[in-house]
Amino acid sequence: MATDVICGMKVKESTDLKSEFQGKTFYFCNSHCKSVFDKNPQKYSR
């Protein structure tokens, strides 16, 4: 399991909702959280 960095929900790493940033994969519970991350990945990748 991974944690959605936007809302804190636990998500399966098998989800299609994921983004790569600086060599790390981030997983999301829904398309809204992914969109928020994709607009400013540096803010949420800490």
PDB file of N, CA, C and O in Angstrom, chain B, residues numbered from 101:
ATOM      1  N   MET B 101       0.847  -1.193   0.000  1.00  0.00           N
ATOM      2  CA  MET B 101       0.000   0.000   0.000  1.00  0.00           C
ATOM      3  C   MET B 101       0.888   1.250   0.000  1.00  0.00           C
ATOM      4  O   MET B 101       1.991   1.261   0.546  1.00  0.00           O
ATOM      5  N   ALA B 102       0.372   2.276  -0.620  1.00  0.00           N
ATOM      6  CA  ALA B 102       1.042   3.574  -0.652  1.00  0.00           C
ATOM      7  C   ALA B 102       0.086   4.601  -0.060  1.00  0.00           C
ATOM      8  O   ALA B 102      -1.099   4.324   0.128  1.00  0.00           O
ATOM      9  N   THR B 103       0.604   5.776   0.229  1.00  0.00           N
ATOM     10  CA  THR B 103      -0.217   6.845   0.779  1.00  0.00           C
ATOM     11  C   THR B 103      -0.338   7.970  -0.241  1.00  0.00           C
ATOM     12  O   THR B 103       0.668   8.451  -0.764  1.00  0.00           O
ATOM     13  N   ASP B 104      -1.554   8.383  -0.518  1.00  0.00           N
ATOM     14  CA  ASP B 104      -1.820   9.532  -1.389  1.00  0.00           C
ATOM     15  C   ASP B 104      -1.287  10.767  -0.675  1.00  0.00           C
ATOM     16  O   ASP B 104      -1.753  11.100   0.414  1.00  0.00           O
ATOM     17  N   VAL B 105      -0.304  11.457  -1.283  1.00  0.00           N
ATOM     18  CA  VAL B 105       0.332  12.604  -0.616  1.00  0.00           C
ATOM     19  C   VAL B 105      -0.576  13.824  -0.542  1.00  0.00           C
ATOM     20  O   VAL B 105      -0.266  14.772   0.180  1.00  0.00           O
ATOM     21  N   ILE B 106      -1.677  13.822  -1.262  1.00  0.00           N
ATOM     22  CA  ILE B 106      -2.605  14.953  -1.222  1.00  0.00           C
ATOM     23  C   ILE B 106      -3.587  14.814  -0.063  1.00  0.00           C
ATOM     24  O   ILE B 106      -3.747  15.743   0.728  1.00  0.00           O
ATOM     25  N   CYS B 107      -4.241  13.667   0.041  1.00  0.00           N
ATOM     26  CA  CYS B 107      -5.301  13.525   1.048  1.00  0.00           C
ATOM     27  C   CYS B 107      -4.958  12.555   2.179  1.00  0.00           C
ATOM     28  O   CYS B 107      -5.660  12.508   3.189  1.00  0.00           O
ATOM     29  N   GLY B 108      -3.884  11.782   2.014  1.00  0.00           N
ATOM     30  CA  GLY B 108      -3.470  10.872   3.071  1.00  0.00           C
ATOM     31  C   GLY B 108      -4.117   9.501   3.049  1.00  0.00           C
ATOM     32  O   GLY B 108      -3.840   8.678   3.922  1.00  0.00           O
ATOM     33  N   MET B 109      -4.977   9.236   2.067  1.00  0.00           N
ATOM     34  CA  MET B 109      -5.629   7.927   1.984  1.00  0.00           C
ATOM     35  C   MET B 109      -4.620   6.864   1.553  1.00  0.00           C
ATOM     36  O   MET B 109      -3.660   7.152   0.837  1.00  0.00           O
ATOM     37  N   LYS B 110      -4.852   5.644   1.996  1.00  0.00           N
ATOM     38  CA  LYS B 110      -4.049   4.505   1.562  1.00  0.00           C
ATOM     39  C   LYS B 110      -4.578   4.035   0.211  1.00  0.00           C
ATOM     40  O   LYS B 110      -5.788   3.921   0.018  1.00  0.00           O
ATOM     41  N   VAL B 111      -3.672   3.763  -0.717  1.00  0.00           N
ATOM     42  CA  VAL B 111      -4.058   3.302  -2.049  1.00  0.00           C
ATOM     43  C   VAL B 111      -3.159   2.138  -2.465  1.00  0.00           C
ATOM     44  O   VAL B 111      -2.006   2.049  -2.043  1.00  0.00           O
ATOM     45  N   LYS B 112      -3.696   1.258  -3.287  1.00  0.00           N
ATOM     46  CA  LYS B 112      -2.913   0.140  -3.802  1.00  0.00           C
ATOM     47  C   LYS B 112      -1.954   0.647  -4.877  1.00  0.00           C
ATOM     48  O   LYS B 112      -2.314   1.492  -5.696  1.00  0.00           O
ATOM     49  N   GLU B 113      -0.748   0.127  -4.862  1.00  0.00           N
ATOM     50  CA  GLU B 113       0.244   0.537  -5.851  1.00  0.00           C
ATOM     51  C   GLU B 113      -0.095   0.049  -7.253  1.00  0.00           C
ATOM     52  O   GLU B 113       0.558   0.441  -8.221  1.00  0.00           O
ATOM     53  N   SER B 114      -1.097  -0.792  -7.370  1.00  0.00           N
ATOM     54  CA  SER B 114      -1.529  -1.281  -8.686  1.00  0.00           C
ATOM     55  C   SER B 114      -2.460  -0.293  -9.387  1.00  0.00           C
ATOM     56  O   SER B 114      -2.875  -0.540 -10.520  1.00  0.00           O
ATOM     57  N   THR B 115      -2.796   0.824  -8.733  1.00  0.00           N
ATOM     58  CA  THR B 115      -3.683   1.817  -9.324  1.00  0.00           C
ATOM     59  C   THR B 115      -3.085   2.407 -10.601  1.00  0.00           C
ATOM     60  O   THR B 115      -1.866   2.475 -10.754  1.00  0.00           O
ATOM     61  N   ASP B 116      -3.945   2.826 -11.500  1.00  0.00           N
ATOM     62  CA  ASP B 116      -3.496   3.528 -12.705  1.00  0.00           C
ATOM     63  C   ASP B 116      -3.243   5.004 -12.422  1.00  0.00           C
ATOM     64  O   ASP B 116      -2.655   5.706 -13.244  1.00  0.00           O
ATOM     65  N   LEU B 117      -3.686   5.471 -11.260  1.00  0.00           N
ATOM     66  CA  LEU B 117      -3.545   6.881 -10.906  1.00  0.00           C
ATOM     67  C   LEU B 117      -2.211   7.087 -10.197  1.00  0.00           C
ATOM     68  O   LEU B 117      -2.110   7.002  -8.973  1.00  0.00           O
ATOM     69  N   LYS B 118      -1.188   7.361 -11.012  1.00  0.00           N
ATOM     70  CA  LYS B 118       0.136   7.574 -10.443  1.00  0.00           C
ATOM     71  C   LYS B 118       0.916   8.558 -11.295  1.00  0.00           C
ATOM     72  O   LYS B 118       0.642   8.733 -12.482  1.00  0.00           O
ATOM     73  N   SER B 119       1.887   9.193 -10.669  1.00  0.00           N
ATOM     74  CA  SER B 119       2.752  10.147 -11.354  1.00  0.00           C
ATOM     75  C   SER B 119       4.187   9.888 -10.927  1.00  0.00           C
ATOM     76  O   SER B 119       4.451   9.449  -9.808  1.00  0.00           O
ATOM     77  N   GLU B 120       5.103  10.166 -11.836  1.00  0.00           N
ATOM     78  CA  GLU B 120       6.531  10.068 -11.550  1.00  0.00           C
ATOM     79  C   GLU B 120       7.076  11.478 -11.355  1.00  0.00           C
ATOM     80  O   GLU B 120       6.742  12.394 -12.107  1.00  0.00           O
ATOM     81  N   PHE B 121       7.916  11.641 -10.339  1.00  0.00           N
ATOM     82  CA  PHE B 121       8.566  12.929 -10.133  1.00  0.00           C
ATOM     83  C   PHE B 121       9.910  12.680  -9.465  1.00  0.00           C
ATOM     84  O   PHE B 121       9.982  12.046  -8.412  1.00  0.00           O
ATOM     85  N   GLN B 122      10.962  13.176 -10.077  1.00  0.00           N
ATOM     86  CA  GLN B 122      12.328  13.043  -9.581  1.00  0.00           C
ATOM     87  C   GLN B 122      12.666  11.593  -9.215  1.00  0.00           C
ATOM     88  O   GLN B 122      13.255  11.323  -8.168  1.00  0.00           O
ATOM     89  N   GLY B 123      12.283  10.671 -10.099  1.00  0.00           N
ATOM     90  CA  GLY B 123      12.612   9.272  -9.927  1.00  0.00           C
ATOM     91  C   GLY B 123      11.775   8.516  -8.912  1.00  0.00           C
ATOM     92  O   GLY B 123      12.070   7.359  -8.615  1.00  0.00           O
ATOM     93  N   LYS B 124      10.749   9.135  -8.380  1.00  0.00           N
ATOM     94  CA  LYS B 124       9.888   8.488  -7.398  1.00  0.00           C
ATOM     95  C   LYS B 124       8.463   8.422  -7.947  1.00  0.00           C
ATOM     96  O   LYS B 124       8.020   9.323  -8.660  1.00  0.00           O
ATOM     97  N   THR B 125       7.753   7.347  -7.609  1.00  0.00           N
ATOM     98  CA  THR B 125       6.368   7.182  -8.037  1.00  0.00           C
ATOM     99  C   THR B 125       5.431   7.575  -6.908  1.00  0.00           C
ATOM    100  O   THR B 125       5.609   7.159  -5.763  1.00  0.00           O
ATOM    101  N   PHE B 126       4.432   8.381  -7.241  1.00  0.00           N
ATOM    102  CA  PHE B 126       3.410   8.818  -6.293  1.00  0.00           C
ATOM    103  C   PHE B 126       2.073   8.250  -6.747  1.00  0.00           C
ATOM    104  O   PHE B 126       1.755   8.263  -7.936  1.00  0.00           O
ATOM    105  N   TYR B 127       1.290   7.751  -5.792  1.00  0.00           N
ATOM    106  CA  TYR B 127       0.033   7.064  -6.072  1.00  0.00           C
ATOM    107  C   TYR B 127      -1.131   7.873  -5.510  1.00  0.00           C
ATOM    108  O   TYR B 127      -1.004   8.520  -4.470  1.00  0.00           O
ATOM    109  N   PHE B 128      -2.282   7.829  -6.217  1.00  0.00           N
ATOM    110  CA  PHE B 128      -3.421   8.668  -5.849  1.00  0.00           C
ATOM    111  C   PHE B 128      -4.718   7.882  -5.793  1.00  0.00           C
ATOM    112  O   PHE B 128      -4.899   6.897  -6.508  1.00  0.00           O
ATOM    113  N   CYS B 129      -5.627   8.341  -4.922  1.00  0.00           N
ATOM    114  CA  CYS B 129      -6.905   7.655  -4.732  1.00  0.00           C
ATOM    115  C   CYS B 129      -7.936   8.058  -5.784  1.00  0.00           C
ATOM    116  O   CYS B 129      -8.875   7.306  -6.045  1.00  0.00           O
ATOM    117  N   ASN B 130      -7.774   9.230  -6.387  1.00  0.00           N
ATOM    118  CA  ASN B 130      -8.707   9.670  -7.423  1.00  0.00           C
ATOM    119  C   ASN B 130      -8.025  10.666  -8.361  1.00  0.00           C
ATOM    120  O   ASN B 130      -6.915  11.121  -8.084  1.00  0.00           O
ATOM    121  N   SER B 131      -8.677  11.000  -9.451  1.00  0.00           N
ATOM    122  CA  SER B 131      -8.070  11.873 -10.465  1.00  0.00           C
ATOM    123  C   SER B 131      -7.886  13.303  -9.963  1.00  0.00           C
ATOM    124  O   SER B 131      -6.984  14.005 -10.422  1.00  0.00           O
ATOM    125  N   HIS B 132      -8.720  13.742  -9.035  1.00  0.00           N
ATOM    126  CA  HIS B 132      -8.565  15.090  -8.486  1.00  0.00           C
ATOM    127  C   HIS B 132      -7.232  15.221  -7.742  1.00  0.00           C
ATOM    128  O   HIS B 132      -6.488  16.178  -7.953  1.00  0.00           O
ATOM    129  N   CYS B 133      -6.940  14.252  -6.871  1.00  0.00           N
ATOM    130  CA  CYS B 133      -5.679  14.301  -6.126  1.00  0.00           C
ATOM    131  C   CYS B 133      -4.490  14.254  -7.086  1.00  0.00           C
ATOM    132  O   CYS B 133      -3.505  14.964  -6.880  1.00  0.00           O
ATOM    133  N   LYS B 134      -4.570  13.434  -8.124  1.00  0.00           N
ATOM    134  CA  LYS B 134      -3.485  13.352  -9.104  1.00  0.00           C
ATOM    135  C   LYS B 134      -3.317  14.691  -9.821  1.00  0.00           C
ATOM    136  O   LYS B 134      -2.189  15.127 -10.053  1.00  0.00           O
ATOM    137  N   SER B 135      -4.404  15.335 -10.168  1.00  0.00           N
ATOM    138  CA  SER B 135      -4.356  16.620 -10.850  1.00  0.00           C
ATOM    139  C   SER B 135      -3.715  17.697  -9.973  1.00  0.00           C
ATOM    140  O   SER B 135      -2.906  18.495 -10.447  1.00  0.00           O
ATOM    141  N   VAL B 136      -4.085  17.712  -8.694  1.00  0.00           N
ATOM    142  CA  VAL B 136      -3.498  18.683  -7.753  1.00  0.00           C
ATOM    143  C   VAL B 136      -1.988  18.469  -7.681  1.00  0.00           C
ATOM    144  O   VAL B 136      -1.224  19.433  -7.732  1.00  0.00           O
ATOM    145  N   PHE B 137      -1.553  17.220  -7.563  1.00  0.00           N
ATOM    146  CA  PHE B 137      -0.129  16.910  -7.503  1.00  0.00           C
ATOM    147  C   PHE B 137       0.573  17.326  -8.790  1.00  0.00           C
ATOM    148  O   PHE B 137       1.631  17.955  -8.747  1.00  0.00           O
ATOM    149  N   ASP B 138      -0.007  16.979  -9.929  1.00  0.00           N
ATOM    150  CA  ASP B 138       0.632  17.245 -11.224  1.00  0.00           C
ATOM    151  C   ASP B 138       0.815  18.735 -11.491  1.00  0.00           C
ATOM    152  O   ASP B 138       1.713  19.116 -12.243  1.00  0.00           O
ATOM    153  N   LYS B 139      -0.009  19.576 -10.897  1.00  0.00           N
ATOM    154  CA  LYS B 139       0.114  21.025 -11.083  1.00  0.00           C
ATOM    155  C   LYS B 139       1.297  21.606 -10.305  1.00  0.00           C
ATOM    156  O   LYS B 139       1.847  22.636 -10.693  1.00  0.00           O
ATOM    157  N   ASN B 140       1.693  20.948  -9.205  1.00  0.00           N
ATOM    158  CA  ASN B 140       2.792  21.465  -8.389  1.00  0.00           C
ATOM    159  C   ASN B 140       3.466  20.315  -7.627  1.00  0.00           C
ATOM    160  O   ASN B 140       3.368  20.244  -6.402  1.00  0.00           O
ATOM    161  N   PRO B 141       4.143  19.424  -8.342  1.00  0.00           N
ATOM    162  CA  PRO B 141       4.706  18.243  -7.685  1.00  0.00           C
ATOM    163  C   PRO B 141       5.758  18.565  -6.622  1.00  0.00           C
ATOM    164  O   PRO B 141       5.875  17.829  -5.643  1.00  0.00           O
ATOM    165  N   GLN B 142       6.514  19.631  -6.787  1.00  0.00           N
ATOM    166  CA  GLN B 142       7.534  19.964  -5.797  1.00  0.00           C
ATOM    167  C   GLN B 142       6.936  20.238  -4.425  1.00  0.00           C
ATOM    168  O   GLN B 142       7.545  19.914  -3.405  1.00  0.00           O
ATOM    169  N   LYS B 143       5.767  20.823  -4.394  1.00  0.00           N
ATOM    170  CA  LYS B 143       5.112  21.142  -3.124  1.00  0.00           C
ATOM    171  C   LYS B 143       4.759  19.890  -2.332  1.00  0.00           C
ATOM    172  O   LYS B 143       4.833  19.899  -1.104  1.00  0.00           O
ATOM    173  N   TYR B 144       4.376  18.808  -3.016  1.00  0.00           N
ATOM    174  CA  TYR B 144       3.867  17.612  -2.348  1.00  0.00           C
ATOM    175  C   TYR B 144       4.870  16.457  -2.286  1.00  0.00           C
ATOM    176  O   TYR B 144       4.581  15.430  -1.672  1.00  0.00           O
ATOM    177  N   SER B 145       6.019  16.602  -2.899  1.00  0.00           N
ATOM    178  CA  SER B 145       6.958  15.483  -2.964  1.00  0.00           C
ATOM    179  C   SER B 145       7.962  15.473  -1.821  1.00  0.00           C
ATOM    180  O   SER B 145       8.876  14.650  -1.824  1.00  0.00           O
ATOM    181  N   ARG B 146       7.823  16.342  -0.865  1.00  0.00           N
ATOM    182  CA  ARG B 146       8.763  16.411   0.251  1.00  0.00           C
ATOM    183  C   ARG B 146       8.584  15.293   1.219  1.00  0.00           C
ATOM    184  O   ARG B 146       9.305  15.216   2.214  1.00  0.00           O
TER     185      ARG B 146
END
